[in-house]
Amino acid sequence: MQNECKLSIITINYNGIKDTCELIESIPFSNEMEVIVVDNASILDEASIISEKYPHVKVIRSPHNLGFAGGNNIGIKEAKGKFILLINNDTYFKEFNIESLIQRLESSDRIGIVCPKLRFAWGNNPIQYAGYTPLSPITLRNQAIGFGEDDKGQYETAHSTPYAHGAAMLIKREAIDTVGLMPECFFLYYEELDWSMMFTRAGYEIWYDSACTVFHKESQTTGQNSPLRTYYITRNRLLIVKRNYKGINKYLSYTYLIGIVAPRDIIKYTLQGRFDLVKSVCKGIVNCQLQIIN
Protein backbone atom coordinates (compact mmCIF):
# COMPACT_ATOMS: atom_id res chain seq x y z
CA MET A 1 0.00 0.00 0.00
CA GLN A 2 1.30 3.44 -0.93
CA ASN A 3 1.33 5.74 2.08
CA GLU A 4 -0.75 8.84 1.49
CA CYS A 5 -0.42 10.54 4.86
CA LYS A 6 1.95 10.65 7.79
CA LEU A 7 -0.29 9.52 10.63
CA SER A 8 -3.40 7.36 10.90
CA ILE A 9 -5.27 7.53 14.21
CA ILE A 10 -7.58 4.56 14.76
CA THR A 11 -10.09 4.11 17.57
CA ILE A 12 -12.88 1.61 18.20
CA ASN A 13 -16.39 2.71 19.14
CA TYR A 14 -18.79 0.29 20.81
CA ASN A 15 -21.84 1.96 22.36
CA GLY A 16 -19.51 4.72 23.50
CA ILE A 17 -20.27 7.73 21.34
CA LYS A 18 -19.80 10.25 24.17
CA ASP A 19 -16.26 9.06 24.88
CA THR A 20 -15.44 8.79 21.18
CA CYS A 21 -16.54 12.36 20.55
CA GLU A 22 -14.46 13.64 23.46
CA LEU A 23 -11.41 11.88 22.04
CA ILE A 24 -11.96 13.26 18.54
CA GLU A 25 -12.36 16.78 19.89
CA SER A 26 -9.03 16.52 21.73
CA ILE A 27 -7.19 15.80 18.46
CA PRO A 28 -6.06 18.84 16.46
CA PHE A 29 -6.72 17.62 12.94
CA SER A 30 -4.22 18.42 10.17
CA ASN A 31 -3.69 17.50 6.53
CA GLU A 32 -0.87 15.15 7.52
CA MET A 33 -3.21 12.82 9.40
CA GLU A 34 -6.39 10.84 9.11
CA VAL A 35 -8.74 9.82 11.91
CA ILE A 36 -10.53 6.49 11.54
CA VAL A 37 -13.36 5.35 13.82
CA VAL A 38 -14.40 1.71 13.55
CA ASP A 39 -17.87 1.19 14.99
CA ASN A 40 -17.98 -2.35 16.34
CA ALA A 41 -21.70 -2.97 15.71
CA SER A 42 -23.05 -0.55 18.32
CA ILE A 43 -26.72 -1.07 19.18
CA LEU A 44 -27.63 2.33 17.75
CA ASP A 45 -26.22 3.63 14.49
CA GLU A 46 -23.55 5.68 16.23
CA ALA A 47 -21.38 5.52 13.12
CA SER A 48 -23.78 7.79 11.22
CA ILE A 49 -23.92 10.26 14.09
CA ILE A 50 -20.13 10.46 14.32
CA SER A 51 -19.76 10.78 10.55
CA GLU A 52 -22.26 13.62 10.40
CA LYS A 53 -20.76 15.47 13.34
CA TYR A 54 -17.14 15.09 12.18
CA PRO A 55 -16.98 15.12 8.34
CA HIS A 56 -13.17 14.91 8.42
CA VAL A 57 -13.31 11.55 10.25
CA LYS A 58 -13.49 8.30 8.30
CA VAL A 59 -16.11 6.11 9.98
CA ILE A 60 -16.40 2.39 9.26
CA ARG A 61 -19.37 0.48 10.64
CA SER A 62 -18.73 -3.23 11.16
CA PRO A 63 -21.87 -5.37 10.96
CA HIS A 64 -20.46 -7.55 13.76
CA ASN A 65 -18.60 -6.90 16.99
CA LEU A 66 -15.14 -8.21 16.14
CA GLY A 67 -13.56 -7.34 19.47
CA PHE A 68 -10.62 -5.06 20.17
CA ALA A 69 -8.21 -6.75 17.78
CA GLY A 70 -10.72 -7.33 15.00
CA GLY A 71 -11.94 -3.76 15.10
CA ASN A 72 -8.42 -2.35 15.07
CA ASN A 73 -7.45 -4.65 12.22
CA ILE A 74 -10.31 -3.24 10.12
CA GLY A 75 -8.89 0.22 10.71
CA ILE A 76 -5.31 -0.84 10.01
CA LYS A 77 -6.31 -2.33 6.66
CA GLU A 78 -7.95 0.96 5.67
CA ALA A 79 -5.20 3.20 7.09
CA LYS A 80 -2.94 5.12 4.72
CA GLY A 81 -0.45 6.45 7.27
CA LYS A 82 3.23 5.71 7.62
CA PHE A 83 2.60 5.63 11.37
CA ILE A 84 -0.48 4.20 13.01
CA LEU A 85 -1.77 5.28 16.41
CA LEU A 86 -4.14 2.78 17.98
CA ILE A 87 -5.94 4.49 20.83
CA ASN A 88 -8.88 3.62 23.07
CA ASN A 89 -11.97 5.73 22.62
CA ASP A 90 -12.13 6.31 26.40
CA THR A 91 -8.96 8.41 26.29
CA TYR A 92 -8.19 12.02 25.44
CA PHE A 93 -5.31 14.42 24.99
CA LYS A 94 -4.61 17.62 26.86
CA GLU A 95 -1.54 18.26 24.69
CA PHE A 96 -1.21 16.45 21.38
CA ASN A 97 2.51 15.59 21.34
CA ILE A 98 2.42 12.64 18.95
CA GLU A 99 5.25 14.14 16.90
CA SER A 100 7.63 13.34 19.77
CA LEU A 101 6.63 9.69 19.60
CA ILE A 102 7.11 9.69 15.83
CA GLN A 103 10.62 11.03 16.32
CA ARG A 104 11.30 8.20 18.77
CA LEU A 105 10.12 5.63 16.21
CA GLU A 106 12.27 7.21 13.51
CA SER A 107 15.34 7.21 15.75
CA SER A 108 16.00 3.51 15.13
CA ASP A 109 15.01 0.87 12.59
CA ARG A 110 14.71 -1.57 15.50
CA ILE A 111 11.91 0.32 17.28
CA GLY A 112 8.52 -0.91 16.10
CA ILE A 113 6.16 0.47 18.75
CA VAL A 114 6.31 3.39 21.15
CA CYS A 115 3.76 4.08 23.88
CA PRO A 116 3.05 7.38 25.64
CA LYS A 117 2.71 7.89 29.36
CA LEU A 118 -0.80 6.97 30.49
CA ARG A 119 -2.49 8.79 33.35
CA PHE A 120 -5.92 8.10 34.76
CA ALA A 121 -8.58 10.67 33.99
CA TRP A 122 -9.86 10.89 37.57
CA GLY A 123 -8.64 12.55 40.75
CA ASN A 124 -5.22 14.11 40.46
CA ASN A 125 -4.53 11.96 37.36
CA PRO A 126 -2.23 9.30 38.83
CA ILE A 127 0.01 7.33 36.51
CA GLN A 128 -1.40 4.22 34.88
CA TYR A 129 1.55 3.22 32.70
CA ALA A 130 5.18 4.20 32.30
CA GLY A 131 6.28 0.90 30.80
CA TYR A 132 5.89 -2.69 31.96
CA THR A 133 8.02 -5.14 33.89
CA PRO A 134 8.52 -8.58 32.26
CA LEU A 135 6.03 -11.36 32.85
CA SER A 136 7.11 -13.87 35.47
CA PRO A 137 7.86 -17.22 33.80
CA ILE A 138 5.15 -19.24 35.57
CA THR A 139 2.52 -16.97 37.10
CA LEU A 140 2.24 -14.47 34.22
CA ARG A 141 2.44 -11.65 36.73
CA ASN A 142 3.94 -8.30 35.90
CA GLN A 143 3.45 -4.67 36.82
CA ALA A 144 2.79 -1.42 35.06
CA ILE A 145 5.63 0.85 36.11
CA GLY A 146 4.38 3.82 38.11
CA PHE A 147 0.85 2.47 38.48
CA GLY A 148 -1.16 4.56 40.93
CA GLU A 149 1.67 6.97 41.69
CA ASP A 150 1.33 10.73 41.57
CA ASP A 151 3.17 12.09 38.55
CA LYS A 152 6.10 14.05 39.96
CA GLY A 153 8.27 13.68 36.90
CA GLN A 154 9.86 10.45 38.12
CA TYR A 155 9.30 8.62 34.82
CA GLU A 156 10.47 11.14 32.25
CA THR A 157 13.29 9.04 30.80
CA ALA A 158 12.36 7.11 27.67
CA HIS A 159 13.22 3.41 27.79
CA SER A 160 12.52 0.07 26.15
CA THR A 161 9.75 -2.03 27.65
CA PRO A 162 8.66 -5.64 27.11
CA TYR A 163 5.07 -4.83 26.19
CA ALA A 164 2.95 -2.10 24.67
CA HIS A 165 -0.18 -0.84 26.39
CA GLY A 166 -3.31 -1.28 24.30
CA ALA A 167 -4.85 2.01 25.39
CA ALA A 168 -2.39 3.94 23.21
CA MET A 169 0.40 2.69 20.98
CA LEU A 170 2.09 4.25 17.96
CA ILE A 171 3.36 1.73 15.42
CA LYS A 172 5.39 1.80 12.24
CA ARG A 173 3.30 0.61 9.32
CA GLU A 174 6.25 -1.30 7.90
CA ALA A 175 6.59 -3.16 11.20
CA ILE A 176 2.95 -4.27 11.05
CA ASP A 177 3.52 -5.44 7.47
CA THR A 178 6.40 -7.58 8.78
CA VAL A 179 4.87 -8.89 12.00
CA GLY A 180 1.22 -9.24 10.96
CA LEU A 181 -2.06 -7.90 12.28
CA MET A 182 -3.20 -8.07 15.90
CA PRO A 183 -4.26 -11.63 16.89
CA GLU A 184 -8.06 -11.78 16.83
CA CYS A 185 -8.41 -15.01 18.83
CA PHE A 186 -8.37 -13.04 22.12
CA PHE A 187 -11.34 -10.78 21.21
CA LEU A 188 -10.81 -8.66 24.34
CA TYR A 189 -7.83 -8.32 26.74
CA TYR A 190 -4.25 -9.55 26.36
CA GLU A 191 -4.15 -9.20 22.57
CA GLU A 192 -1.67 -6.32 22.78
CA LEU A 193 0.52 -8.44 25.09
CA ASP A 194 0.56 -11.27 22.58
CA TRP A 195 1.15 -8.81 19.73
CA SER A 196 4.07 -7.31 21.66
CA MET A 197 5.62 -10.78 21.87
CA MET A 198 5.16 -11.15 18.11
CA PHE A 199 6.99 -7.86 17.56
CA THR A 200 9.81 -8.90 19.88
CA ARG A 201 10.24 -12.27 18.15
CA ALA A 202 10.47 -10.41 14.84
CA GLY A 203 13.39 -8.39 16.21
CA TYR A 204 11.60 -5.14 17.04
CA GLU A 205 11.89 -3.13 20.24
CA ILE A 206 9.00 -1.53 22.13
CA TRP A 207 9.55 1.79 23.88
CA TYR A 208 7.89 4.02 26.42
CA ASP A 209 8.29 7.77 25.93
CA SER A 210 6.88 10.33 28.38
CA ALA A 211 7.10 13.16 25.83
CA CYS A 212 3.42 12.49 25.17
CA THR A 213 0.73 11.85 27.78
CA VAL A 214 -2.68 10.30 27.21
CA PHE A 215 -5.45 10.42 29.82
CA HIS A 216 -7.48 7.23 30.24
CA LYS A 217 -10.94 6.82 31.73
CA GLU A 218 -10.38 3.02 31.97
CA SER A 219 -12.91 0.23 31.43
CA GLN A 220 -15.84 2.35 30.35
CA THR A 221 -16.93 -0.41 27.96
CA THR A 222 -16.90 -3.62 30.04
CA GLY A 223 -16.80 -2.41 33.65
CA GLN A 224 -14.20 -3.24 36.25
CA ASN A 225 -15.90 -6.38 37.58
CA SER A 226 -18.24 -7.56 34.85
CA PRO A 227 -18.90 -11.15 33.73
CA LEU A 228 -17.56 -10.25 30.28
CA ARG A 229 -14.25 -9.01 31.67
CA THR A 230 -13.93 -11.96 34.06
CA TYR A 231 -14.53 -14.46 31.27
CA TYR A 232 -11.96 -13.02 28.90
CA ILE A 233 -9.32 -12.41 31.57
CA THR A 234 -9.61 -16.07 32.66
CA ARG A 235 -9.67 -17.48 29.15
CA ASN A 236 -7.00 -15.28 27.65
CA ARG A 237 -4.40 -15.86 30.36
CA LEU A 238 -4.47 -19.50 29.31
CA LEU A 239 -4.40 -18.52 25.65
CA ILE A 240 -1.26 -16.44 26.21
CA VAL A 241 0.42 -19.54 27.66
CA LYS A 242 -0.75 -21.71 24.78
CA ARG A 243 0.59 -19.34 22.14
CA ASN A 244 3.84 -18.21 23.73
CA TYR A 245 5.14 -20.66 26.33
CA LYS A 246 7.10 -23.85 25.71
CA GLY A 247 8.44 -26.81 27.65
CA ILE A 248 7.98 -27.27 31.38
CA ASN A 249 7.07 -23.61 31.95
CA LYS A 250 4.02 -24.05 29.75
CA TYR A 251 2.60 -26.86 31.87
CA LEU A 252 3.59 -25.26 35.16
CA SER A 253 1.69 -22.12 34.06
CA TYR A 254 -1.38 -24.17 33.14
CA THR A 255 -1.23 -25.83 36.56
CA TYR A 256 -0.89 -22.52 38.38
CA LEU A 257 -3.69 -20.77 36.49
CA ILE A 258 -6.16 -23.65 36.59
CA GLY A 259 -5.19 -25.19 39.92
CA ILE A 260 -4.56 -22.09 42.04
CA VAL A 261 -5.81 -18.85 40.44
CA ALA A 262 -9.17 -20.13 39.18
CA PRO A 263 -10.18 -21.85 42.48
CA ARG A 264 -9.14 -18.75 44.40
CA ASP A 265 -11.32 -16.56 42.19
CA ILE A 266 -14.25 -18.96 42.40
CA ILE A 267 -14.11 -18.97 46.21
CA LYS A 268 -13.83 -15.18 46.34
CA TYR A 269 -16.76 -14.58 44.00
CA THR A 270 -18.87 -17.22 45.79
CA LEU A 271 -18.33 -15.48 49.13
CA GLN A 272 -19.33 -12.21 47.47
CA GLY A 273 -22.48 -13.79 46.08
CA ARG A 274 -21.28 -13.05 42.54
CA PHE A 275 -22.32 -16.34 40.96
CA ASP A 276 -22.34 -14.67 37.55
CA LEU A 277 -18.58 -14.20 37.92
CA VAL A 278 -18.14 -17.79 39.11
CA LYS A 279 -19.85 -18.93 35.93
CA SER A 280 -17.59 -16.67 33.84
CA VAL A 281 -14.43 -18.16 35.38
CA CYS A 282 -15.61 -21.72 34.70
CA LYS A 283 -16.67 -20.85 31.16
CA GLY A 284 -13.30 -19.21 30.46
CA ILE A 285 -11.41 -22.32 31.59
CA VAL A 286 -13.59 -24.73 29.62
CA ASN A 287 -13.49 -22.72 26.40
CA CYS A 288 -9.73 -22.29 26.47
CA GLN A 289 -9.20 -25.94 27.40
CA LEU A 290 -11.15 -26.90 24.28
CA GLN A 291 -8.78 -24.72 22.22
CA ILE A 292 -5.75 -26.25 23.95
CA ILE A 293 -6.97 -29.77 23.14
CA ASN A 294 -7.67 -28.81 19.53
C-alpha positions as CSV (number, residue, x, y, z in Angstrom):
1,M,0.0,0.0,0.0
2,Q,1.3,3.4,-0.9
3,N,1.3,5.7,2.1
4,E,-0.7,8.8,1.5
5,C,-0.4,10.5,4.9
6,K,1.9,10.6,7.8
7,L,-0.3,9.5,10.6
8,S,-3.4,7.4,10.9
9,I,-5.3,7.5,14.2
10,I,-7.6,4.6,14.8
11,T,-10.1,4.1,17.6
12,I,-12.9,1.6,18.2
13,N,-16.4,2.7,19.1
14,Y,-18.8,0.3,20.8
15,N,-21.8,2.0,22.4
16,G,-19.5,4.7,23.5
17,I,-20.3,7.7,21.3
18,K,-19.8,10.3,24.2
19,D,-16.3,9.1,24.9
20,T,-15.4,8.8,21.2
21,C,-16.5,12.4,20.5
22,E,-14.5,13.6,23.5
23,L,-11.4,11.9,22.0
24,I,-12.0,13.3,18.5
25,E,-12.4,16.8,19.9
26,S,-9.0,16.5,21.7
27,I,-7.2,15.8,18.5
28,P,-6.1,18.8,16.5
29,F,-6.7,17.6,12.9
30,S,-4.2,18.4,10.2
31,N,-3.7,17.5,6.5
32,E,-0.9,15.1,7.5
33,M,-3.2,12.8,9.4
34,E,-6.4,10.8,9.1
35,V,-8.7,9.8,11.9
36,I,-10.5,6.5,11.5
37,V,-13.4,5.3,13.8
38,V,-14.4,1.7,13.6
39,D,-17.9,1.2,15.0
40,N,-18.0,-2.4,16.3
41,A,-21.7,-3.0,15.7
42,S,-23.0,-0.6,18.3
43,I,-26.7,-1.1,19.2
44,L,-27.6,2.3,17.8
45,D,-26.2,3.6,14.5
46,E,-23.6,5.7,16.2
47,A,-21.4,5.5,13.1
48,S,-23.8,7.8,11.2
49,I,-23.9,10.3,14.1
50,I,-20.1,10.5,14.3
51,S,-19.8,10.8,10.5
52,E,-22.3,13.6,10.4
53,K,-20.8,15.5,13.3
54,Y,-17.1,15.1,12.2
55,P,-17.0,15.1,8.3
56,H,-13.2,14.9,8.4
57,V,-13.3,11.6,10.3
58,K,-13.5,8.3,8.3
59,V,-16.1,6.1,10.0
60,I,-16.4,2.4,9.3
61,R,-19.4,0.5,10.6
62,S,-18.7,-3.2,11.2
63,P,-21.9,-5.4,11.0
64,H,-20.5,-7.6,13.8
65,N,-18.6,-6.9,17.0
66,L,-15.1,-8.2,16.1
67,G,-13.6,-7.3,19.5
68,F,-10.6,-5.1,20.2
69,A,-8.2,-6.8,17.8
70,G,-10.7,-7.3,15.0
71,G,-11.9,-3.8,15.1
72,N,-8.4,-2.3,15.1
73,N,-7.5,-4.6,12.2
74,I,-10.3,-3.2,10.1
75,G,-8.9,0.2,10.7
76,I,-5.3,-0.8,10.0
77,K,-6.3,-2.3,6.7
78,E,-7.9,1.0,5.7
79,A,-5.2,3.2,7.1
80,K,-2.9,5.1,4.7
81,G,-0.5,6.5,7.3
82,K,3.2,5.7,7.6
83,F,2.6,5.6,11.4
84,I,-0.5,4.2,13.0
85,L,-1.8,5.3,16.4
86,L,-4.1,2.8,18.0
87,I,-5.9,4.5,20.8
88,N,-8.9,3.6,23.1
89,N,-12.0,5.7,22.6
90,D,-12.1,6.3,26.4
91,T,-9.0,8.4,26.3
92,Y,-8.2,12.0,25.4
93,F,-5.3,14.4,25.0
94,K,-4.6,17.6,26.9
95,E,-1.5,18.3,24.7
96,F,-1.2,16.5,21.4
97,N,2.5,15.6,21.3
98,I,2.4,12.6,19.0
99,E,5.2,14.1,16.9
100,S,7.6,13.3,19.8
101,L,6.6,9.7,19.6
102,I,7.1,9.7,15.8
103,Q,10.6,11.0,16.3
104,R,11.3,8.2,18.8
105,L,10.1,5.6,16.2
106,E,12.3,7.2,13.5
107,S,15.3,7.2,15.7
108,S,16.0,3.5,15.1
109,D,15.0,0.9,12.6
110,R,14.7,-1.6,15.5
111,I,11.9,0.3,17.3
112,G,8.5,-0.9,16.1
113,I,6.2,0.5,18.8
114,V,6.3,3.4,21.1
115,C,3.8,4.1,23.9
116,P,3.1,7.4,25.6
117,K,2.7,7.9,29.4
118,L,-0.8,7.0,30.5
119,R,-2.5,8.8,33.4
120,F,-5.9,8.1,34.8
121,A,-8.6,10.7,34.0
122,W,-9.9,10.9,37.6
123,G,-8.6,12.6,40.8
124,N,-5.2,14.1,40.5
125,N,-4.5,12.0,37.4
126,P,-2.2,9.3,38.8
127,I,0.0,7.3,36.5
128,Q,-1.4,4.2,34.9
129,Y,1.5,3.2,32.7
130,A,5.2,4.2,32.3
131,G,6.3,0.9,30.8
132,Y,5.9,-2.7,32.0
133,T,8.0,-5.1,33.9
134,P,8.5,-8.6,32.3
135,L,6.0,-11.4,32.8
136,S,7.1,-13.9,35.5
137,P,7.9,-17.2,33.8
138,I,5.2,-19.2,35.6
139,T,2.5,-17.0,37.1
140,L,2.2,-14.5,34.2
141,R,2.4,-11.6,36.7
142,N,3.9,-8.3,35.9
143,Q,3.4,-4.7,36.8
144,A,2.8,-1.4,35.1
145,I,5.6,0.8,36.1
146,G,4.4,3.8,38.1
147,F,0.8,2.5,38.5
148,G,-1.2,4.6,40.9
149,E,1.7,7.0,41.7
150,D,1.3,10.7,41.6
151,D,3.2,12.1,38.6
152,K,6.1,14.1,40.0
153,G,8.3,13.7,36.9
154,Q,9.9,10.5,38.1
155,Y,9.3,8.6,34.8
156,E,10.5,11.1,32.2
157,T,13.3,9.0,30.8
158,A,12.4,7.1,27.7
159,H,13.2,3.4,27.8
160,S,12.5,0.1,26.2
161,T,9.8,-2.0,27.7
162,P,8.7,-5.6,27.1
163,Y,5.1,-4.8,26.2
164,A,3.0,-2.1,24.7
165,H,-0.2,-0.8,26.4
166,G,-3.3,-1.3,24.3
167,A,-4.8,2.0,25.4
168,A,-2.4,3.9,23.2
169,M,0.4,2.7,21.0
170,L,2.1,4.2,18.0
171,I,3.4,1.7,15.4
172,K,5.4,1.8,12.2
173,R,3.3,0.6,9.3
174,E,6.2,-1.3,7.9
175,A,6.6,-3.2,11.2
176,I,2.9,-4.3,11.0
177,D,3.5,-5.4,7.5
178,T,6.4,-7.6,8.8
179,V,4.9,-8.9,12.0
180,G,1.2,-9.2,11.0
181,L,-2.1,-7.9,12.3
182,M,-3.2,-8.1,15.9
183,P,-4.3,-11.6,16.9
184,E,-8.1,-11.8,16.8
185,C,-8.4,-15.0,18.8
186,F,-8.4,-13.0,22.1
187,F,-11.3,-10.8,21.2
188,L,-10.8,-8.7,24.3
189,Y,-7.8,-8.3,26.7
190,Y,-4.2,-9.6,26.4
191,E,-4.1,-9.2,22.6
192,E,-1.7,-6.3,22.8
193,L,0.5,-8.4,25.1
194,D,0.6,-11.3,22.6
195,W,1.2,-8.8,19.7
196,S,4.1,-7.3,21.7
197,M,5.6,-10.8,21.9
198,M,5.2,-11.2,18.1
199,F,7.0,-7.9,17.6
200,T,9.8,-8.9,19.9
201,R,10.2,-12.3,18.2
202,A,10.5,-10.4,14.8
203,G,13.4,-8.4,16.2
204,Y,11.6,-5.1,17.0
205,E,11.9,-3.1,20.2
206,I,9.0,-1.5,22.1
207,W,9.5,1.8,23.9
208,Y,7.9,4.0,26.4
209,D,8.3,7.8,25.9
210,S,6.9,10.3,28.4
211,A,7.1,13.2,25.8
212,C,3.4,12.5,25.2
213,T,0.7,11.9,27.8
214,V,-2.7,10.3,27.2
215,F,-5.4,10.4,29.8
216,H,-7.5,7.2,30.2
217,K,-10.9,6.8,31.7
218,E,-10.4,3.0,32.0
219,S,-12.9,0.2,31.4
220,Q,-15.8,2.3,30.3
221,T,-16.9,-0.4,28.0
222,T,-16.9,-3.6,30.0
223,G,-16.8,-2.4,33.6
224,Q,-14.2,-3.2,36.3
225,N,-15.9,-6.4,37.6
226,S,-18.2,-7.6,34.8
227,P,-18.9,-11.2,33.7
228,L,-17.6,-10.3,30.3
229,R,-14.3,-9.0,31.7
230,T,-13.9,-12.0,34.1
231,Y,-14.5,-14.5,31.3
232,Y,-12.0,-13.0,28.9
233,I,-9.3,-12.4,31.6
234,T,-9.6,-16.1,32.7
235,R,-9.7,-17.5,29.1
236,N,-7.0,-15.3,27.7
237,R,-4.4,-15.9,30.4
238,L,-4.5,-19.5,29.3
239,L,-4.4,-18.5,25.7
240,I,-1.3,-16.4,26.2
241,V,0.4,-19.5,27.7
242,K,-0.7,-21.7,24.8
243,R,0.6,-19.3,22.1
244,N,3.8,-18.2,23.7
245,Y,5.1,-20.7,26.3
246,K,7.1,-23.8,25.7
247,G,8.4,-26.8,27.6
248,I,8.0,-27.3,31.4
249,N,7.1,-23.6,31.9
250,K,4.0,-24.0,29.7
251,Y,2.6,-26.9,31.9
252,L,3.6,-25.3,35.2
253,S,1.7,-22.1,34.1
254,Y,-1.4,-24.2,33.1
255,T,-1.2,-25.8,36.6
256,Y,-0.9,-22.5,38.4
257,L,-3.7,-20.8,36.5
258,I,-6.2,-23.7,36.6
259,G,-5.2,-25.2,39.9
260,I,-4.6,-22.1,42.0
261,V,-5.8,-18.9,40.4
262,A,-9.2,-20.1,39.2
263,P,-10.2,-21.9,42.5
264,R,-9.1,-18.7,44.4
265,D,-11.3,-16.6,42.2
266,I,-14.3,-19.0,42.4
267,I,-14.1,-19.0,46.2
268,K,-13.8,-15.2,46.3
269,Y,-16.8,-14.6,44.0
270,T,-18.9,-17.2,45.8
271,L,-18.3,-15.5,49.1
272,Q,-19.3,-12.2,47.5
273,G,-22.5,-13.8,46.1
274,R,-21.3,-13.0,42.5
275,F,-22.3,-16.3,41.0
276,D,-22.3,-14.7,37.5
277,L,-18.6,-14.2,37.9
278,V,-18.1,-17.8,39.1
279,K,-19.8,-18.9,35.9
280,S,-17.6,-16.7,33.8
281,V,-14.4,-18.2,35.4
282,C,-15.6,-21.7,34.7
283,K,-16.7,-20.8,31.2
284,G,-13.3,-19.2,30.5
285,I,-11.4,-22.3,31.6
286,V,-13.6,-24.7,29.6
287,N,-13.5,-22.7,26.4
288,C,-9.7,-22.3,26.5
289,Q,-9.2,-25.9,27.4
290,L,-11.2,-26.9,24.3
291,Q,-8.8,-24.7,22.2
292,I,-5.7,-26.2,23.9
293,I,-7.0,-29.8,23.1
294,N,-7.7,-28.8,19.5
